[in-house]
């Protein structure tokens, strides 16, 4: 088991829990639990690399457990998948608002569960590898110090959220990033799209014009950062 990623699976239905174990056990060490209390104890004791949570548990909600994980983990470095039979929009919004990285509805193909597990673990590994300084042409970002420099000059006055927004766009360059992705990653919600636009407007005003112009809106899609224009 040494060196294998650990997946916390909190699910009170034994059949579904066995399905998760059977789907992922070849590649990961599975930490199974059937209650919120048992899942939280396992989380603190074993520090998993990813958590898969059911929404309805005998002693509480997977939403509550997701929030506890988000409060406990540093920099959101433990991805959370909500795996539940409740697929309504309000349920999904609540899950993302609590900090879930993905919301999947049962029944689910095993290939899709493996795909999302691999993708989220890869994203975290990439984020951790990028915690040093990031160079994007004349722009340099230091995530640890939350400092941005353009042509060797410090950019003053950025709020933490404005810095995180710029950092996320630069990390995903030149891909187009949707408002929903930005809301999920920075605010842990999928509602209130105006948050993104308001913060982008404020961010652009604080950036040198040549840098602000590199943040482009793509109608109907989202935003992107172009290293050169």
N, C-alpha and C positions, 0 to 999 in steps of 0.2 A: 504493500500500500504506500510505501514511502515515495514522496514526490508527486503523488497523484492529487489533483484538485479535489476538494471536498464540496459536496452538494448537500445542503440541508433541504430535506423534503418533508413538509408539514402537511399532512393529509389524513383525515379521520376515516376515510373510506379505504378499507384494506385492499380492495381490488385495484383502485386507482393508485394507491401507494405501491403495490406490487408492479403495476405498469410502469411507474416512474423508475423504480429500481431496475426492472428488466431492461428498460430503454437505455439507461445511462451507466449501469454498473460496469460495463466493459471498459469504459474510459475514465470513470470517476469513482471516488469513494463516496457512497451514499450514507447520509446520516438521517435515518427515518424517525419521525415523531408523529403522534396522532392527536396531540393537544397543543394549545398555545403555550402552556406552562412547560411542557416537555421540549417543545421546539426552542423556546427562549433559553432554557438551561443548556441544551446542546449547542446553541449559537455561542453562548458565552464561554462554554467549556472547550469547544473544538474550533471555533473561529472559521466557519466555512468560507469558501471562495465565492459561492453563489447560493441563493435561497429560492426554493420553489414553494409557494404558499397557497393553500386553499383559502377561499374567502370565509366559509362557514366552518367553524371549529366548535367542539363541544363546550369549551370554556371561554369562548371569545371569538374575535374576528381576525382573519388574516390581515386586515387593514391595520388593526392595532399592533400586530406583530411587526408589520412592515415599518410602521412609524418608529417602533422601539429600535429596530435594526438601523434605521436611518439616523436616529439620535446617537446610537452607540458607535457606529462605524465612522471612521475618519474619511472626509472628503468623498463620501458616497462610494467607497471603493469596493463594496459588496453588491453586485447586481441582484435584483429581486424580480422574479417572475411570478405573477399571479396566475394560477391555473385553477379555473373555477367554471361551474356550469352557468353562472349568472353573467349573461352577455349583454345586458342593457347598457345604453350609453351612459346613464347616470352611474351605474356600477363601475364602468371603465374610468369615468372621470374621477370617481372617488379613489380608485386604485392608483391612478397616476398622481393624483394630488397627495396621496400618502407617501409617494416616492418610488412606486414600482417602475422598473425599467421596461417591462413588457407585460401585457395583459392577454392571456390566451384562454380560449373558451373550450371546454370539453364538449364532445369528444374531440381528441386531437391526434393527428397522425404522429407516430413515434419519430419519423424523420424530421418533422417540424420542431418537435421539442428538442431533438439533438441539435438542429440548426441554430435555434435561438440560444441554447446553452453555450454552444461553441462561439457564436458571434459576440455574446455579451462578455464572456471571459476574455476573448481576444481584444475587445474594446478596452477593458480594464487594464490588460497588459500593455496596450499601446499608450494609454493615458499615463500609466506609471513610468513608462520609458521616456515620456515627453515632459517629465516634471523638471528637467533641467531647462536651460534657456532655449527658446525656439527662435530661429532665424528665418525670416521670410523677406528676402531682399534687404531693403534698408530698415525694415522693422524688426526689432528684437523684443521678445516678451520673456519676462522672468516670472513664472507662475508662483514660485515660492515667496518671492518678495512682492509680488503683484505690481511690478513695474513695467512700463512700456517705454521704449526709446525709438525715435525716428531720426535717422541720419545722425545718430550718436547724441541727440538731444532728448532729455526726459520729457515725456508727455505728462503734464500736471492735471490734477483735478478729477481723475477718473474714479468713479465709485467702484466698490467691489463687483457689483453686478455688471457695470459697463466694461470693466476689465475682463470678467468671465465671458461676456458676450463676444468681445473682440477675440479673445483666446479661442473660443469654440469655433468661430468662423475661420480663423487662421489654421487651426488644426485640421479642419475639414476641407480646406482649400484644395482644388477649385470647385468642389462639389457645391451644389445648391442645397441649402439647409432650410427645411420647412419651419414655419412658425411653431408647429406642434412639437417638432424635435427640440427646438430651443426652449420652449416652455417646459417640456418634460425634463430636460437635462438641467436647466438653471433654476426653474421654479417648482419642479415636480408637480406640474398641472398640465392639463390640455385645454383649459379655458382661458378667457381674457386675452385674446390675441393682441389687443391694444398695448399690453405690457411690452411686447417685443418692439413694436413700432415706436413707442414713446422712448424706450431706452436707446434704440438705435438713433433716433433723432438727437437725443442729448449727447450720445457718444460722438456722432459726426461733428457736432458743433465744437467739441473739445479737441478734435484731431486736426493736424495740419491739412490744408485742402488737398494736397497731393495724396495723402494717406486716406482721407475720408472718401475720395473718389474711387478707391479700390473696393469699398463695400457697396455692392450693387444689389438692387432689388430685381428679382425675376418675377414678372407679373404672374400671379396664380400659382407660383411655386415656392417662393421664399427669398432667401438672400444668399450671397456668396462673396468670398474675398478673393480678389484676383491679385496675384503677386506682382504682376506687371500689366499695365494698360497702355 
